[in-house]
C-alpha cells in the first residue's frame, strides 16, 4: 500500500471514530427526524482528478474556493461509489482532502459529489473546534447557516427554509450548532462551530428507517 493510499484509508477510518463532530452531527439530525439515514455504498473504482467530468471538477473547485479552510488542502483520494438515494441509485464521488499545517496531525475534509451531474451532496471539515466561550444566538446561527448555503449553492439556496436548530457538545466539551433546512424534496443539515464557522453541509437524500423507541 502506498503512503498516499494509507493516509486516505486512515482518514476515512477516522470518520467512524466515536465522539467526532461528523457522527455527532448525524446523530443530532437523526434524533430530530426520528429516523436514521441508511447509506448503502458500493465501491466501483479509484479515480484521479483527470478522470472526472467538467461538472464534477467545477464543483470541487467551487467548494475549495468558497470554504477558506479547504483552499490549501490537496486531494488524497477519489473513489467512485454506487449509492442508493431516495430518488434511486446514483454514482457518487467521495473525495478526501487533507492538509498538514506546521507538521501537526493532518486536518481533512470529505466531499461527496454526484459523479454524473456534479451536484454537491455533502462537505465535512475535520479540523477541530474553537474553545471560544461565545455561542451564536439561534437567530444568528440560522442566518449564518443560510449564508453558507448561498455560498455553496447560489440561487438554489433560496428553496431551503429553516426547520430546526440544535446544539451539541463534542470534542472536550466544545459546542457545535446544527441547523436543519427543508426543501420540497429533501432536508439539508448545516453544522457550524459555536461562532458560525462551517463544519459540515449534508443533503439528506438517503433512505431512512425509524429509530427504535421512537413513535411514528
CORQUITA-V335567 format. One record per residue. N is the residue number from 1. RES is the residue in one small letter. SS is DSSP state (H for helix, E for strand, L for the rest). PHI is phi in whole degrees, 0 to 359 (999 if undefined). Layout:
N&RES&SS&PHI / N&RES&SS&PHI
This chain:
1&x&L&999 / 2&x&L&285 / 3&x&H&300 / 4&x&H&296 / 5&x&H&291 / 6&x&H&296 / 7&x&H&296 / 8&x&H&300 / 9&x&H&297 / 10&x&H&296 / 11&x&H&293 / 12&x&H&297 / 13&x&H&298 / 14&x&H&296 / 15&x&L&297 / 16&x&L&257 / 17&x&L&289 / 18&x&L&292 / 19&x&L&71 / 20&x&L&272 / 21&x&H&302 / 22&x&H&298 / 23&x&H&294 / 24&x&H&295 / 25&x&H&299 / 26&x&H&293 / 27&x&H&295 / 28&x&H&295 / 29&x&H&295 / 30&x&H&297 / 31&x&H&296 / 32&x&H&292 / 33&x&H&268 / 34&x&L&58 / 35&x&E&206 / 36&x&E&245 / 37&x&E&292 / 38&x&L&247 / 39&x&L&256 / 40&x&L&254 / 41&x&E&241 / 42&x&E&240 / 43&x&E&294 / 44&x&E&257 / 45&x&E&192 / 46&x&E&267 / 47&x&E&232 / 48&x&L&245 / 49&x&H&301 / 50&x&H&289 / 51&x&H&277 / 52&x&L&278 / 53&x&L&284 / 54&x&H&296 / 55&x&H&294 / 56&x&H&293 / 57&x&H&299 / 58&x&H&297 / 59&x&H&296 / 60&x&H&299 / 61&x&H&297 / 62&x&H&294 / 63&x&H&300 / 64&x&H&293 / 65&x&H&285 / 66&x&H&267 / 67&x&L&251 / 68&x&H&308 / 69&x&H&299 / 70&x&H&261 / 71&x&L&302 / 72&x&L&258 / 73&x&L&281 / 74&x&E&248 / 75&x&E&282 / 76&x&E&269 / 77&x&E&197 / 78&x&E&227 / 79&x&E&235 / 80&x&E&268 / 81&x&E&231 / 82&x&E&262 / 83&x&E&231 / 84&x&E&263 / 85&x&E&245 / 86&x&L&294 / 87&x&L&257 / 88&x&E&121 / 89&x&E&288 / 90&x&E&223 / 91&x&E&263 / 92&x&E&243 / 93&x&E&265 / 94&x&E&251 / 95&x&E&251 / 96&x&E&261 / 97&x&E&249 / 98&x&E&216 / 99&x&E&209 / 100&x&L&236 / 101&x&H&287 / 102&x&H&53 / 103&x&H&70 / 104&x&L&273 / 105&x&L&299 / 106&x&L&302 / 107&x&E&271 / 108&x&E&207 / 109&x&E&223 / 110&x&E&234 / 111&x&E&240 / 112&x&E&250 / 113&x&E&224 / 114&x&E&294 / 115&x&L&295 / 116&x&L&271 / 117&x&L&268 / 118&x&L&81 / 119&x&L&297 / 120&x&E&283 / 121&x&E&256 / 122&x&E&200 / 123&x&E&222 / 124&x&E&235 / 125&x&E&243 / 126&x&E&246 / 127&x&L&218 / 128&x&L&84 / 129&x&L&237 / 130&x&L&287 / 131&x&L&259 / 132&x&L&303 / 133&x&L&279 / 134&x&L&281 / 135&x&L&230 / 136&x&L&302 / 137&x&L&292 / 138&x&H&305 / 139&x&H&299 / 140&x&H&292 / 141&x&H&295 / 142&x&H&297 / 143&x&H&294 / 144&x&H&295 / 145&x&H&299 / 146&x&H&294 / 147&x&H&296 / 148&x&H&296 / 149&x&H&297 / 150&x&H&295 / 151&x&H&297 / 152&x&H&275 / 153&x&H&244 / 154&x&H&61 / 155&x&H&296 / 156&x&H&298 / 157&x&H&295 / 158&x&H&297 / 159&x&H&282 / 160&x&L&271 / 161&x&E&245 / 162&x&E&301 / 163&x&E&238 / 164&x&E&212 / 165&x&E&222 / 166&x&E&220 / 167&x&E&233 / 168&x&E&215 / 169&x&E&253 / 170&x&E&219 / 171&x&L&45 / 172&x&L&57 / 173&x&L&64 / 174&x&E&271 / 175&x&E&255 / 176&x&E&231 / 177&x&E&240 / 178&x&E&246 / 179&x&E&245 / 180&x&E&251 / 181&x&E&244 / 182&x&E&234 / 183&x&L&234 / 184&x&L&302 / 185&x&L&236 / 186&x&L&195 / 187&x&E&269 / 188&x&E&223 / 189&x&E&256 / 190&x&E&245 / 191&x&E&252 / 192&x&E&229 / 193&x&E&282 / 194&x&L&293 / 195&x&L&253 / 196&x&L&98 / 197&x&L&283 / 198&x&E&293 / 199&x&E&243 / 200&x&E&196 / 201&x&E&226 / 202&x&E&221 / 203&x&E&283 / 204&x&E&268 / 205&x&L&245 / 206&x&L&256 / 207&x&L&302 / 208&x&E&237 / 209&x&E&236 / 210&x&E&297 / 211&x&L&289 / 212&x&L&297 / 213&x&L&85 / 214&x&L&259 / 215&x&L&277 / 216&x&L&284
